[in-house]
């Protein structure tokens, strides 16, 4: 180590090493797949077999083109590339995505070092990111979360450097946005902090010009992909798998959207419909506004069970659509204000989210999860007794998350009230992402806790920087 070029290089290497250790532990000790993994693997296999981006079952006589699975085509293409180089190794996929994630952490550390001219601050931020329990476990999955984290950190690193240079780095930001949006469609939210950064650095007209250049860089491959979708005959050129799912039962999902305020109540309906296992649909007991509605829904679901393994019947879906419209008309405040607020609160505070750590998987049914969400402390204590290791993981992640939220509140108070941190630029970028994500949760019903993952390291960065400044000023005041 002493023969290394300098202290900075050694610091970056140590952060990468510290970040890699927990990732590798989770990869080897708890490798896992998820519901979306099957779709990504299927498309990757079709790509390698010459079928292209398709969700046709392997060995089919015909390759039916597809948009890209549940997200864009980026992650299946990534899997196919790694498989082609590793002999179809899932371990290689996990290790490579972990490496890219760790590289993004080091890049953010570099950007903060450049921005603050303080290696100490950069290293402390790097250590927080490297050890944060909210994202170290994701590389064990064949999921988009790890690369989405890496792409988000990459974009944020470019924005930090842009602020320091006082010039928006259009080409690298555009390339980073291309990569991350092809991996996860909701990464398009990152254009908001990019736009804010442009206006913080440049005069309005210059900001618009540079923003348009970034938009054009991002648009080129996406326009190419949409043209491909039209050329191969897709009915809808922008149609991820979940869009197709909602199109199969729009009335039912409209009704669920009237009352569902947490991910478990919506999943308990959506997944069975996706699998055409209508007999496994579970409706939250608080879903109904009147006994008459309960009676009608019970009858519809009973009839629906006779269509198991068949397409969702139109006449049943129409009845759910009418129920949704009548509920909205009867109480618009509940639908437009109260329910979105509840969703946003549940989205950010979900006490049962595992954040990639080993969870209950098939141990708990959809009904079990709903019961636990609504149960008191006694029911949760019973879980600790029955599953001590799994619950301990939840306690670690949830404790860190709520400490992080308290840190964010303290950060805003210190920066606004006591002027501890006078550079609000990074705070604006963080808040823009938080508000944008909250909107998607509240009004579009994207409630799965994993959708909040990409915001967590960004919050950790600003909280760490502000608390470092606060501690330094407190220490100086004591001298």
Secondary structure, 3 states (H helix, E strand, C coil): CCCCCCHHHHHHHHHHHHHHHHHHHHHHHCCECCCCHHHHHHHHHHHHCCCCCECCCCCCCCCCECCCCCCCCHHHHHHHHHHHHHCCCHHHHHHHHHHHHHHHHHHHHHHHHHHHCCHHHHHHHHHHHHHCCCCCCHHHECCCHHHHHHHHHHHHHHHHHHHHHCCCCHHHHHHHHHHHHHHCHHHHHHHHHHHHHHHHHCCHHHHHHHHHHHHHHHHHHHHHHHHHHHHCCCCCCCCCHHHHHHHHCHHHHHHHHHHCCCHHHHHHHHHHHHCCCHHHCCCCCCCCCCHHHHHHHHHHHHHHHHHCCCCCCHHHHHHHHHHHHHHHHHCHHHHHHHHHHHHHHHHHHCCCCCCCCCCCHHHCCHHHHHHHHHCCHHHHHHHHHHCHHHHHHHHHHHHHHHHHHHHHHHHHHHHHCCCCCCCCHHHHHHHHHHHHHHHHHHHHCCCCHHHHHHHHHHHHHHHHHHHHHHHHHHHHHHC
